Amino acid sequence: MAGRVEGKVAFITGAARSQGRSHALRLAQEGADVIAVDLCGPVETVTMYPPATEEDLAETVRQVEALDRRIVATKADVRDPAALRAAVDDGVAQLGRLDIVLANAGVFEVAPALELTDRAWQEMIDINLTGVWNTCRVALPHLVDGGGGSIVITSSTAGLKGTPNTIHYTAAKHGVIGIMRTLANEFGKQSIRVNTVHPTGVDTVMIQNERTWGLFTPDDPNPTREKFAELFETLHPLPVPYIDPVDISNAILFLVSDEARYVTGVTLPVDAGYTVR
């Protein structure tokens, strides 16, 4: 039985680990080949969690190839459109086409609004907003040439609700909805669908580290994963503290598959009910 994206090629940013790796593997399981990029290095103003590494990206390659799918992986920064364009052009040259674009790369940091530095604001906007536009911009010509395709942008519940102490992150995640809605209108006639997904907290290194636990439980001198889970569960109507990367991957798989062939311009929460509160 053919996979749901059999024979298609997906361009995924932030593919070295966590959600990006999960998306690459889930689409590979359903028959897609992958063009993967990741910064594989630190961002100056993001200190809550360790950066992805070249070893992480190599592990994504290994796992995709273990599924008997092809993958072209490149170390590239979404802030650098020339590097992104070179990566996607090379991937299309090797794999023959482009059908799916997952603008997944992003960073997260907590800071009270009046303590936020100019540098922290700018880096967040450059990566989480401009980086999404750069990703779409370099990929769209290939989708047009191929007769259509699907773009999914990873936003956040912070793209739908105001989230204290994350004004730069929240602004960027709201902003990508504007990118999505504009591109959905502008490129619909070329059979290109564009949607956003909005995860709640996902069980990845971005939130599962002692500094993040401490920032969210500032009055606790001994923050732990268990205490953090108890706090996060209170945010959700469903009885879970956070969700798994594959839960986002499954939603994306639906959006990029033919099952969603008439779904475009949608903001899809995958959030255990967080945004209904």
N, C-alpha and C positions, 0 to 999 in steps of 0.2 A: 504494500500500500504506500503510495507516494506521501511524502511529508507535506505539511501545510504551506511551506515556502520552498518546496523542492525546486532546485535549479536556479534559485534567485541568489543575488549577492547583496550583502548588507554592509554598510559603512558605519562603524561604531566608534565613537570617541569615548575616552576614559575607559578603555577596554582591558586595562591591566589587571583589575581585580574587582571585587564587590559587585555592584549592579552591572557594570559594563561587561565583566567576565560572564556573569550569569546570563546576560542577554545574548552574548556570542554563543555560549553553549546551548542555550535553549533553541535559538534559531538554527544552529548547526544540527541539533537533534532532529529538526524538522526539514532538513535538506538544504539549508543555505550555506554558501561560502561567505567568507568574512574578510573585510578590509578593516583592520584594527589600528587605532592610534592611541597614544597616551603620552603625557608629559614625562612620566617616569622620573620625577624629581620634585624638589621642594618649591613651595610658593612662599615668598618672604613673610607675608602677613597671616599665614595660616599655620598655627602652631598647636591646635587642639589634638591633632592626630598625625601619625607619620605619613610621609608621602609614598605613593606607589613607586616601584623600582623597575629597572629593566628586567630583573629576574621575575618579577610579577608578570610582566608582559610576555616573557618567554614561557611562563607556565600556562598562560591563556592559549598561546600557540600550541603547546604540547597537548592540552586538553581538547582543543578543537580538532587537531590532527588525529587524536585518538578516536574521534567519532567518524573518521574517514572523510573529513571535509577539508577543503583548502582554506588557507588563511594567509594574508599578506599583512604583516605587522610592521609598524613604523613608530619610532619615537618622534613625536611632534607636539607642538604647543598650539592649542586652539586660538591663542592670541596672535598667531603668526599665519595669516591667510596663505602666504606663499608656500610655507611648509605643508599646510593642510592640503592645498591644491596639488602639490607634488605627490603627496601620499595617496590621495584618492585617484589621481590620474594614473599613477603606477599600479595601483590595485586594479583599476578597470582594465588597464593594458594586459595585466596578467590573468585576470579572471573573466574578462570578456564583456562585462556589463555592470550596471548598477540598478538596483530595484528598491532598496530599503536604506533609509538614513536614520540613525539613532543618535541624536544630539544629546548625549548622556553626560559628557564631561562636566564636572562642576566641583566647587569647593564650598566648605561651610566653616563659619567661625561665629562665635558669640561675642558681642560687645554692646554695652549700653550706648544709646544713640549719641549722647553728649561726650562720650569717651572715644568715639570712633575717629581714627586718624584719616587724613586725606588719602594716604597711601592705601590703607585697608579698604576704604570705599572704592577707590579706583581699581584695585586688583580684583575685587569681587565683581564689579561691573564688567571689567575686561574679560574675565573668564566665563562668568555665568550668564552674561547677556550678549556681549559682543562675540564671545566665542561660539555661542549658538548661531548667531547670524553668519559668522565666518564659515561654520560647518555647512549650513544650508546653502550659502552662496557658492561654495566650490563644488557642491554636489548637484545642485539643480540643473546645470547644463547637461550632465549625464542622464538625469531622469527625463529631461525634455527629449534628448536625442533617442532615448530608449522607448519613448511612447507612453511614459507615465511611471508611477511608483508611489511610495508611501514614506512620509517623514513623521517620526515621533520625537518630540522634544520632551526631555525630562524636566518638569517643573517641580513642584512640591506642594504640600498643603499650605506652605507659606506663600504660594502663588495665588491662593484663594482666600486666605485670612491674614490679618495683621498679626505678626508674631513678635512679641517684645524681645528686645536685645539682639535683634537680627535685621536691623533696618536695611543694611546694604544687601544682604542675602534676599530678604523679602522683596525689595524693590526689583532686583534682577529676576526673581522667579515670577513676579507679576509681569515684568516686561516681556518675557518670552511668550506669554499668551498673546500679546500684540503681534509678535513675529508670526506666531502660528496662524492667527486669524487673517492676517494680511496675506500670507502666502497661500492659505487655503482658498481665498478669493481670487488672488492674482493668477494662480497656476491650476485652478480647477479645470479649465477648458483643455489643459494638456494632460488630464487624467492623473494629476498628482494630488494625493490626499495628504493633509497635514493635521496632526492632532497633538495634544499634550497629555502626559500622565502626571498625576499628583500624589506621590507617595507620602504617607506618614513616616515616622521613624522606621528605618530599615536596619536590620541586624547586621551591620557592617562595622569596619574599623572606624568609620567616620563618627559613630556615636559610642561604640563599645571600647572606651579607653578611660583611664582614671581621671584625666583632666576634664573630659566631657561630663562624666558623672559628677564631678565636683562643681562644675559651673551650673549644673541644673539642681544641685542640692547644696547651695553655698553655706547653709547653717550646719551641715553635717561634717564633723572633722574626719570621719572615716567612710567616705563614699564607696559603695560597692555596686557591682552589676545587679545584685538582687534588689537593693534599695532603689536603684535607678529604674528597674523594671516595675516595681510597685508604683512609682510616681507616674511613669508613662502609661501604665494601664488605666489610671484614673482619667486620662484624656480621651479614651475610646469607649463608645457604647458597647462594642464587642469586647469580650474578656481576654484581650491580648495586649502586651506591652508594646510590641513592635512587630513588623512583618518580615518575611524572608525575601531576599533578592529575587528568588524565582517567582514570587507573587507578582512583582512588577514585570518580570520577563513574560509571564503568561498573559498579562494584559496587553503588553506590547505585541506579542505574537498574534493575538486576535486582531489588533489594529492594523498590522501590516499584511495580514492574510486576506485572501479573497472573501472570507467570511464577513469582513468589514468593508466590502468594496464600495459601499455608499456612505461610509462613515467618514466625515471630514469636518474640521472646525470644532472638534469636541474637546472639552476639558474633562478628562476621566480621572476621578479620585480613586486611588487604591489605598484606603486610609483607615480601615476598621471603624468607619463612621466619624472620624475626627472632625470633619468639616460640617457635620450636621449639628454640632454643639455650639 
